[in-house]
Structures are given as C-alpha cells and as structure tokens.
C-alpha cells in the first residue's frame, strides 16, 4: 500500500499539502539538530577521557557553534507544537520522563560551559564533569525517545529495554560525530587521540543503526510491507547499501589515520582529516532517510497521520509565512558562523 493511500477521502488543496510541507520542515529541523548538536554533544562525551590540558581545545572547537546548534531543536519542537498539536500532546505525554532528563542535561551543559570559563583553575574539573554529564544525559535521553517512537510508545519492559539500547546506540553515534569533529578541527596529541576514539565509537554506531533498521519493520506490518514488497524492495536497496559502503569507508579512513598516527605522518593525518566526519554524517543521513520512509505519513506509528494531527489549514498558512521569513535567517547565520570559524580551533581565551 502506498503511504499516500492513507490520506483521508476528499482531502485536497491546502488541507493536503500544508501538512506535508510542515512535516518536511520539521524533519529537516530534527535532521540538522541531530547532526549539528550531535557532534558537540559527542565532544562533551569525550571530555572526561581527555587530558586536562586538552579540554580547553575541545571546548574551543565547539564554542562558536554549540548554542546556535540547539536552535534547530527549538524549531523542530515548535513546529510540532503549532502545526501538529494533537501529535505534540501524545508524543510529549508519552515521553515525559526522557524529555525532562534531556532538558536537565542541556541546561547542565549550558551552565557548565559558562561557569568553567569563570571559576578558578582548581574548580574547572568540576564543571568539566558537569559538561560531560549533561552531554551524556541528553544523548541517552534522545536515543531513548527515538527507541520509544519506533516501538509506538509501548510501555512494556521489553520496549523500554530496546529503547535504552537505542539510547546507547545514539550516544555512540554522537560520540562518533564528536570524535570525527575533533579530528577535523584540532591538531597534535588531541587529534591523534580522537582517531582512536572514533574507531571505538564507530562499532557502537553501527550496532545502533542495525538495531533500528531491523526493529522498525518488525514492530509494524505496514512498515514491513513498505520495505519488503516489490518493487519497493529493489528501489530502496540503495539506502542500506550506501550505509554499508559509508561504514566500510569510515573504517578504512580511520585505519589509515591510525597508521599515520603510528608513523608520525602528520601531513597524511591532516590531508584526510575531513573524511571521518563526512562518512559519519553520511551514515546519519542514510539512517534518517530510512526512518523517515518507514514512518511516513505517521507522526505516531500506525496511530496518528500528519493530516489527522495537523492544525487548521488557515492556521498553517499563517505559520508558513512566518517560517518563510525565519528559516532563511537561521540558515544564513548558521552558514555564516561556520564560514567565519572554519579551520582548526585556535587557543581558547576568555579575555
């Protein structure tokens, strides 16, 4: 059955295409959040394993970006609230605890980021620990939320165990993004350590993606049919094949960089420093496209479609004008910030 066959009979015009537009905008916001805030959460996760002398460089690598990256989470949740109020109530009601834990983690990160810049050197490890704890808590909570979405917000012990496993898998994915970002943005001993961190995180990321890919069709007969019926099965083969290719390429690049580290080949290390981050982002992109195809057109799997959850077309039209004004501004300042602060992270200064 085609996903669009679920559209209520007689639905056409703005009542049909406006929910589609807002679903795409919300999906784009969440994708950009996962990639952009994912790498700076990942940097925070590795903070405890870095030498005290390296932690300022790690913070400097994300300093110009981390706060703005969270804008995409605010935009995505805001779009869910105003465009799909019915689904917003169901989703956040079912995920009350992990959402609360995520917010605690994000707040802890923000407080720690500012306080570590102002306290005496003797107290800085305390706030470094808080930054690590906030990053880890937010990552685990987001992964648990993803797991609960996949199982349709089931409250059984098995569903929560699966969700917790996905929480660990997404945390490993963020750790991979963070380590790859450090390979790209830093130099010296920290960059070399980041290569080994990325190799460790890559396997956890692969396990998490595999678990999501296998579990999603199993929890819903409709999703299973979307993936394993012909000709869809043939048409969708590029998604798992590209994912596998990106994982293999990631391992090849990381092995090459590890060999460069062992030989002290700094030139080779810098030449391919971009590759692990590009492969990691590609893995997340493929995982997102696969999950989006599996769930569409549902916001709550097999229960609430985007059309059933959508606000009135008149309200959506007014909000669309606002999004048309705001979204280019967010994209513009994000691109500008990355353009200005591109290149290797410089020494952290608080003057």
BASE-760665 format. One record per residue (C-alpha): x, y, z. Coordinates in Angstrom, 3 decimals. Example, Ala and Ser with C-alpha at 12.3 -4.5 7.8 and 13.67 -1.06 7.14 Angstrom:
// residues 2
<r X="12.300" Y="-4.500" Z="7.800"/>
<r X="13.670" Y="-1.060" Z="7.140"/>
//
This chain:
// residues 351
<r X="0.000" Y="0.000" Z="0.000"/>
<r X="1.284" Y="3.435" Z="-0.935"/>
<r X="1.706" Y="5.831" Z="2.007"/>
<r X="-0.490" Y="8.422" Z="0.324"/>
<r X="-3.354" Y="5.917" Z="0.217"/>
<r X="-3.839" Y="6.710" Z="3.917"/>
<r X="-4.903" Y="10.289" Z="3.095"/>
<r X="-8.492" Y="10.848" Z="4.275"/>
<r X="-11.010" Y="10.727" Z="1.450"/>
<r X="-11.840" Y="14.077" Z="-0.101"/>
<r X="-8.782" Y="15.838" Z="1.336"/>
<r X="-7.203" Y="18.194" Z="-1.206"/>
<r X="-5.765" Y="21.661" Z="-1.647"/>
<r X="-4.066" Y="23.375" Z="1.323"/>
<r X="-5.507" Y="20.819" Z="3.749"/>
<r X="-3.449" Y="18.195" Z="1.894"/>
<r X="-0.166" Y="19.905" Z="1.032"/>
<r X="0.320" Y="22.205" Z="4.040"/>
<r X="0.757" Y="19.276" Z="6.492"/>
<r X="3.238" Y="17.759" Z="4.036"/>
<r X="5.265" Y="20.976" Z="3.962"/>
<r X="5.348" Y="21.275" Z="7.745"/>
<r X="6.249" Y="17.600" Z="8.147"/>
<r X="9.206" Y="18.132" Z="5.792"/>
<r X="10.250" Y="21.300" Z="7.641"/>
<r X="10.054" Y="19.523" Z="10.987"/>
<r X="12.049" Y="16.601" Z="9.616"/>
<r X="14.701" Y="18.957" Z="8.245"/>
<r X="14.959" Y="20.729" Z="11.599"/>
<r X="15.422" Y="17.487" Z="13.505"/>
<r X="17.964" Y="16.167" Z="10.992"/>
<r X="20.060" Y="19.329" Z="11.258"/>
<r X="19.787" Y="19.235" Z="15.042"/>
<r X="20.939" Y="15.612" Z="15.269"/>
<r X="23.976" Y="16.260" Z="13.061"/>
<r X="24.973" Y="19.708" Z="14.325"/>
<r X="24.226" Y="19.358" Z="18.013"/>
<r X="25.179" Y="15.688" Z="17.792"/>
<r X="28.842" Y="16.436" Z="17.213"/>
<r X="29.079" Y="18.948" Z="20.068"/>
<r X="27.278" Y="16.540" Z="22.403"/>
<r X="29.834" Y="13.988" Z="21.249"/>
<r X="32.708" Y="16.313" Z="22.092"/>
<r X="31.233" Y="16.678" Z="25.579"/>
<r X="31.025" Y="12.905" Z="25.937"/>
<r X="34.767" Y="12.571" Z="25.283"/>
<r X="35.708" Y="15.406" Z="27.641"/>
<r X="36.339" Y="13.112" Z="30.621"/>
<r X="38.825" Y="10.984" Z="28.662"/>
<r X="40.901" Y="13.949" Z="27.502"/>
<r X="43.878" Y="15.275" Z="29.406"/>
<r X="43.093" Y="18.446" Z="31.405"/>
<r X="45.395" Y="20.399" Z="29.086"/>
<r X="43.333" Y="19.306" Z="26.048"/>
<r X="39.873" Y="20.171" Z="27.339"/>
<r X="40.095" Y="23.866" Z="26.520"/>
<r X="40.894" Y="22.953" Z="22.904"/>
<r X="37.873" Y="20.663" Z="22.795"/>
<r X="35.605" Y="23.400" Z="24.115"/>
<r X="37.155" Y="25.899" Z="21.693"/>
<r X="36.303" Y="23.607" Z="18.754"/>
<r X="32.568" Y="23.833" Z="19.515"/>
<r X="32.431" Y="27.215" Z="21.286"/>
<r X="31.204" Y="29.319" Z="18.329"/>
<r X="28.566" Y="26.783" Z="17.293"/>
<r X="27.080" Y="24.728" Z="20.138"/>
<r X="24.480" Y="27.205" Z="21.366"/>
<r X="23.233" Y="28.005" Z="17.851"/>
<r X="23.035" Y="24.291" Z="17.020"/>
<r X="20.276" Y="23.884" Z="19.603"/>
<r X="18.156" Y="26.371" Z="17.639"/>
<r X="17.160" Y="23.510" Z="15.367"/>
<r X="15.733" Y="21.537" Z="18.290"/>
<r X="13.665" Y="24.540" Z="19.339"/>
<r X="12.423" Y="24.999" Z="15.776"/>
<r X="11.563" Y="21.308" Z="15.343"/>
<r X="9.648" Y="21.037" Z="18.615"/>
<r X="7.983" Y="24.393" Z="17.930"/>
<r X="6.767" Y="23.179" Z="14.542"/>
<r X="5.430" Y="20.008" Z="16.162"/>
<r X="3.521" Y="22.109" Z="18.705"/>
<r X="1.964" Y="24.656" Z="16.365"/>
<r X="1.480" Y="22.542" Z="13.227"/>
<r X="0.580" Y="19.157" Z="14.771"/>
<r X="-0.891" Y="19.893" Z="18.220"/>
<r X="-2.612" Y="16.509" Z="18.559"/>
<r X="0.612" Y="14.585" Z="17.967"/>
<r X="2.564" Y="17.007" Z="20.184"/>
<r X="0.356" Y="16.157" Z="23.138"/>
<r X="0.566" Y="12.402" Z="22.560"/>
<r X="4.333" Y="12.332" Z="21.926"/>
<r X="5.434" Y="14.568" Z="24.774"/>
<r X="2.926" Y="12.938" Z="27.120"/>
<r X="4.379" Y="9.503" Z="26.370"/>
<r X="7.968" Y="10.783" Z="26.593"/>
<r X="7.600" Y="12.991" Z="29.645"/>
<r X="10.464" Y="11.418" Z="31.613"/>
<r X="13.131" Y="11.249" Z="28.845"/>
<r X="12.194" Y="14.759" Z="27.681"/>
<r X="12.636" Y="16.067" Z="31.230"/>
<r X="16.006" Y="14.301" Z="31.514"/>
<r X="17.093" Y="15.712" Z="28.162"/>
<r X="16.259" Y="19.236" Z="29.293"/>
<r X="18.171" Y="18.712" Z="32.540"/>
<r X="21.167" Y="17.572" Z="30.507"/>
<r X="21.016" Y="20.515" Z="28.113"/>
<r X="20.648" Y="23.006" Z="30.969"/>
<r X="23.558" Y="21.414" Z="32.817"/>
<r X="25.693" Y="21.735" Z="29.687"/>
<r X="24.857" Y="25.402" Z="29.292"/>
<r X="25.585" Y="26.234" Z="32.925"/>
<r X="28.836" Y="24.255" Z="32.895"/>
<r X="30.010" Y="25.891" Z="29.660"/>
<r X="29.702" Y="29.372" Z="31.171"/>
<r X="30.913" Y="28.584" Z="34.678"/>
<r X="34.075" Y="26.739" Z="33.609"/>
<r X="35.183" Y="29.991" Z="31.952"/>
<r X="34.853" Y="31.992" Z="35.179"/>
<r X="35.950" Y="29.744" Z="38.023"/>
<r X="39.454" Y="29.280" Z="39.377"/>
<r X="41.591" Y="26.543" Z="37.804"/>
<r X="41.092" Y="24.275" Z="40.825"/>
<r X="37.304" Y="24.234" Z="40.266"/>
<r X="37.365" Y="23.786" Z="36.487"/>
<r X="37.383" Y="19.927" Z="36.638"/>
<r X="34.052" Y="20.092" Z="38.488"/>
<r X="32.412" Y="21.981" Z="35.641"/>
<r X="34.134" Y="19.839" Z="33.038"/>
<r X="32.485" Y="16.880" Z="34.762"/>
<r X="29.149" Y="18.671" Z="34.666"/>
<r X="29.554" Y="19.370" Z="30.937"/>
<r X="30.333" Y="15.692" Z="30.344"/>
<r X="27.379" Y="14.567" Z="32.490"/>
<r X="24.961" Y="16.911" Z="30.726"/>
<r X="26.158" Y="15.753" Z="27.301"/>
<r X="25.835" Y="12.090" Z="28.221"/>
<r X="22.413" Y="12.512" Z="29.835"/>
<r X="20.992" Y="14.478" Z="26.886"/>
<r X="22.338" Y="11.919" Z="24.399"/>
<r X="20.950" Y="8.900" Z="26.258"/>
<r X="17.575" Y="10.615" Z="26.697"/>
<r X="17.307" Y="11.469" Z="22.990"/>
<r X="18.176" Y="7.921" Z="21.991"/>
<r X="15.589" Y="6.529" Z="24.396"/>
<r X="12.997" Y="8.865" Z="22.874"/>
<r X="13.878" Y="7.559" Z="19.417"/>
<r X="13.536" Y="3.976" Z="20.628"/>
<r X="10.133" Y="4.697" Z="22.124"/>
<r X="8.986" Y="6.294" Z="18.876"/>
<r X="9.994" Y="3.186" Z="16.945"/>
<r X="8.055" Y="0.833" Z="19.266"/>
<r X="4.992" Y="3.090" Z="19.172"/>
<r X="5.446" Y="4.343" Z="22.759"/>
<r X="4.912" Y="0.894" Z="24.209"/>
<r X="5.382" Y="0.759" Z="27.989"/>
<r X="6.326" Y="-2.920" Z="28.240"/>
<r X="9.665" Y="-3.841" Z="29.851"/>
<r X="10.956" Y="-5.233" Z="26.532"/>
<r X="10.108" Y="-1.966" Z="24.777"/>
<r X="11.958" Y="0.070" Z="27.391"/>
<r X="14.982" Y="-2.256" Z="27.242"/>
<r X="15.048" Y="-1.815" Z="23.457"/>
<r X="14.684" Y="1.965" Z="23.847"/>
<r X="17.555" Y="2.031" Z="26.323"/>
<r X="19.705" Y="0.103" Z="23.842"/>
<r X="18.880" Y="2.647" Z="21.146"/>
<r X="19.820" Y="5.336" Z="23.670"/>
<r X="23.273" Y="3.774" Z="23.959"/>
<r X="23.478" Y="3.412" Z="20.172"/>
<r X="22.618" Y="7.063" Z="19.523"/>
<r X="25.089" Y="8.115" Z="22.209"/>
<r X="27.754" Y="6.112" Z="20.363"/>
<r X="26.698" Y="7.876" Z="17.161"/>
<r X="27.083" Y="11.280" Z="18.795"/>
<r X="30.448" Y="10.167" Z="20.178"/>
<r X="31.493" Y="9.209" Z="16.641"/>
<r X="30.418" Y="12.600" Z="15.304"/>
<r X="32.252" Y="14.324" Z="18.172"/>
<r X="35.480" Y="12.381" Z="17.674"/>
<r X="35.319" Y="12.946" Z="13.901"/>
<r X="34.777" Y="16.657" Z="14.514"/>
<r X="37.860" Y="16.762" Z="16.725"/>
<r X="39.892" Y="15.018" Z="14.021"/>
<r X="38.781" Y="17.749" Z="11.633"/>
<r X="39.166" Y="20.747" Z="13.954"/>
<r X="42.206" Y="20.012" Z="16.143"/>
<r X="45.875" Y="19.139" Z="15.818"/>
<r X="48.589" Y="17.335" Z="17.744"/>
<r X="48.021" Y="14.835" Z="20.524"/>
<r X="44.302" Y="15.585" Z="20.843"/>
<r X="43.704" Y="14.882" Z="17.161"/>
<r X="45.593" Y="11.610" Z="17.450"/>
<r X="43.532" Y="10.540" Z="20.447"/>
<r X="40.338" Y="11.459" Z="18.593"/>
<r X="41.234" Y="8.945" Z="15.858"/>
<r X="41.229" Y="6.121" Z="18.415"/>
<r X="38.017" Y="7.437" Z="19.993"/>
<r X="36.292" Y="7.430" Z="16.608"/>
<r X="37.337" Y="3.832" Z="15.921"/>
<r X="35.800" Y="2.731" Z="19.208"/>
<r X="32.559" Y="4.681" Z="18.686"/>
<r X="32.063" Y="3.507" Z="15.089"/>
<r X="31.125" Y="-0.037" Z="16.104"/>
<r X="28.558" Y="1.142" Z="18.636"/>
<r X="27.077" Y="3.420" Z="15.989"/>
<r X="26.847" Y="0.558" Z="13.511"/>
<r X="25.113" Y="-1.614" Z="16.105"/>
<r X="22.587" Y="1.130" Z="16.859"/>
<r X="21.777" Y="1.720" Z="13.176"/>
<r X="21.420" Y="-2.020" Z="12.597"/>
<r X="19.068" Y="-2.345" Z="15.587"/>
<r X="16.837" Y="0.486" Z="14.358"/>
<r X="16.850" Y="-0.884" Z="10.799"/>
<r X="15.863" Y="-4.382" Z="11.917"/>
<r X="13.362" Y="-3.419" Z="14.612"/>
<r X="11.389" Y="-0.779" Z="12.718"/>
<r X="9.827" Y="-3.172" Z="10.155"/>
<r X="9.224" Y="-5.779" Z="12.872"/>
<r X="7.009" Y="-3.579" Z="15.045"/>
<r X="4.580" Y="-2.704" Z="12.255"/>
<r X="3.182" Y="-4.911" Z="9.458"/>
<r X="2.612" Y="-1.768" Z="7.386"/>
<r X="6.271" Y="-0.733" Z="7.657"/>
<r X="7.374" Y="-4.298" Z="6.872"/>
<r X="5.258" Y="-4.233" Z="3.712"/>
<r X="6.718" Y="-0.860" Z="2.675"/>
<r X="10.251" Y="-2.265" Z="2.779"/>
<r X="9.875" Y="-5.877" Z="1.659"/>
<r X="7.251" Y="-5.693" Z="-1.067"/>
<r X="8.228" Y="-5.491" Z="-4.721"/>
<r X="9.156" Y="-3.214" Z="-6.431"/>
<r X="9.826" Y="-1.088" Z="-3.299"/>
<r X="12.454" Y="-3.531" Z="-2.051"/>
<r X="14.569" Y="-3.039" Z="-5.172"/>
<r X="14.082" Y="0.731" Z="-5.211"/>
<r X="15.106" Y="1.039" Z="-1.543"/>
<r X="18.240" Y="-1.130" Z="-1.770"/>
<r X="20.496" Y="1.946" Z="-2.218"/>
<r X="19.764" Y="3.064" Z="1.374"/>
<r X="21.239" Y="0.003" Z="3.158"/>
<r X="23.941" Y="-0.418" Z="0.503"/>
<r X="25.114" Y="3.188" Z="0.777"/>
<r X="25.016" Y="2.897" Z="4.579"/>
<r X="27.200" Y="-0.213" Z="4.449"/>
<r X="29.571" Y="1.465" Z="1.995"/>
<r X="29.879" Y="4.529" Z="4.247"/>
<r X="30.591" Y="2.331" Z="7.267"/>
<r X="33.314" Y="0.445" Z="5.386"/>
<r X="34.797" Y="3.714" Z="4.089"/>
<r X="34.756" Y="5.116" Z="7.619"/>
<r X="36.705" Y="2.106" Z="8.874"/>
<r X="39.197" Y="2.423" Z="6.013"/>
<r X="39.807" Y="6.118" Z="6.635"/>
<r X="40.117" Y="5.650" Z="10.394"/>
<r X="42.549" Y="2.756" Z="9.895"/>
<r X="44.606" Y="4.929" Z="7.550"/>
<r X="44.631" Y="7.819" Z="10.009"/>
<r X="45.592" Y="5.463" Z="12.832"/>
<r X="48.504" Y="4.241" Z="10.695"/>
<r X="49.528" Y="7.854" Z="10.058"/>
<r X="49.447" Y="8.469" Z="13.806"/>
<r X="51.629" Y="5.407" Z="14.420"/>
<r X="54.148" Y="6.544" Z="11.786"/>
<r X="54.047" Y="10.170" Z="12.861"/>
<r X="52.849" Y="11.152" Z="9.373"/>
<r X="51.225" Y="14.470" Z="10.271"/>
<r X="50.848" Y="15.506" Z="6.640"/>
<r X="48.732" Y="12.439" Z="5.839"/>
<r X="46.747" Y="12.952" Z="9.034"/>
<r X="45.755" Y="16.492" Z="8.027"/>
<r X="45.082" Y="15.578" Z="4.400"/>
<r X="42.325" Y="13.098" Z="5.270"/>
<r X="41.082" Y="14.720" Z="8.482"/>
<r X="37.773" Y="15.639" Z="6.821"/>
<r X="36.904" Y="12.095" Z="5.723"/>
<r X="35.686" Y="10.518" Z="9.009"/>
<r X="33.291" Y="13.405" Z="9.658"/>
<r X="31.916" Y="13.218" Z="6.105"/>
<r X="31.365" Y="9.450" Z="6.412"/>
<r X="29.745" Y="9.842" Z="9.835"/>
<r X="27.335" Y="12.493" Z="8.556"/>
<r X="26.503" Y="10.268" Z="5.577"/>
<r X="25.629" Y="7.409" Z="7.940"/>
<r X="23.242" Y="9.662" Z="9.844"/>
<r X="21.697" Y="10.912" Z="6.602"/>
<r X="21.002" Y="7.371" Z="5.366"/>
<r X="19.579" Y="6.355" Z="8.743"/>
<r X="17.312" Y="9.415" Z="8.734"/>
<r X="16.016" Y="8.760" Z="5.208"/>
<r X="15.293" Y="5.136" Z="6.064"/>
<r X="13.459" Y="6.029" Z="9.263"/>
<r X="11.521" Y="8.847" Z="7.575"/>
<r X="10.372" Y="6.500" Z="4.817"/>
<r X="9.364" Y="3.880" Z="7.385"/>
<r X="7.256" Y="6.237" Z="9.486"/>
<r X="5.688" Y="8.437" Z="6.778"/>
<r X="2.904" Y="9.548" Z="6.876"/>
<r X="2.559" Y="8.794" Z="10.599"/>
<r X="3.750" Y="11.011" Z="13.440"/>
<r X="2.722" Y="8.341" Z="15.942"/>
<r X="3.343" Y="4.970" Z="14.232"/>
<r X="0.142" Y="3.312" Z="12.983"/>
<r X="-1.983" Y="5.740" Z="15.029"/>
<r X="-1.828" Y="9.398" Z="14.002"/>
<r X="-1.012" Y="10.638" Z="10.487"/>
<r X="0.254" Y="14.110" Z="9.675"/>
<r X="-3.176" Y="15.020" Z="8.299"/>
<r X="-5.056" Y="13.792" Z="11.354"/>
<r X="-2.718" Y="15.709" Z="13.675"/>
<r X="-2.482" Y="18.915" Z="11.648"/>
<r X="-3.875" Y="22.260" Z="12.724"/>
<r X="-6.464" Y="24.040" Z="10.590"/>
<r X="-5.243" Y="24.951" Z="7.076"/>
<r X="-5.834" Y="28.651" Z="7.797"/>
<r X="-3.536" Y="28.480" Z="10.823"/>
<r X="-0.901" Y="26.548" Z="8.909"/>
<r X="-0.940" Y="29.110" Z="6.105"/>
<r X="-0.283" Y="31.973" Z="8.523"/>
<r X="2.538" Y="30.000" Z="10.179"/>
<r X="4.026" Y="29.189" Z="6.781"/>
<r X="4.535" Y="32.905" Z="6.102"/>
<r X="6.437" Y="33.152" Z="9.375"/>
<r X="8.588" Y="30.124" Z="8.555"/>
<r X="9.406" Y="31.582" Z="5.140"/>
<r X="10.787" Y="34.661" Z="6.929"/>
<r X="12.548" Y="32.922" Z="9.829"/>
<r X="14.073" Y="29.811" Z="8.234"/>
<r X="16.383" Y="31.659" Z="5.788"/>
<r X="17.653" Y="33.792" Z="8.685"/>
<r X="18.517" Y="30.703" Z="10.746"/>
<r X="20.183" Y="29.025" Z="7.763"/>
<r X="22.031" Y="32.249" Z="6.945"/>
<r X="23.552" Y="32.875" Z="10.360"/>
<r X="24.392" Y="29.179" Z="10.731"/>
<r X="26.269" Y="29.168" Z="7.426"/>
<r X="27.942" Y="32.481" Z="8.294"/>
<r X="29.140" Y="31.204" Z="11.678"/>
<r X="30.655" Y="28.077" Z="10.150"/>
<r X="32.281" Y="30.148" Z="7.399"/>
<r X="33.847" Y="32.605" Z="9.851"/>
<r X="35.109" Y="29.984" Z="12.304"/>
<r X="36.155" Y="27.348" Z="9.783"/>
<r X="39.629" Y="25.847" Z="10.045"/>
<r X="41.461" Y="24.497" Z="13.050"/>
<r X="40.323" Y="25.577" Z="16.504"/>
<r X="42.554" Y="28.268" Z="17.982"/>
<r X="43.733" Y="28.538" Z="21.564"/>
<r X="40.855" Y="29.196" Z="23.946"/>
<r X="40.894" Y="32.639" Z="25.528"/>
<r X="38.439" Y="34.235" Z="27.990"/>
<r X="39.667" Y="37.819" Z="27.984"/>
//
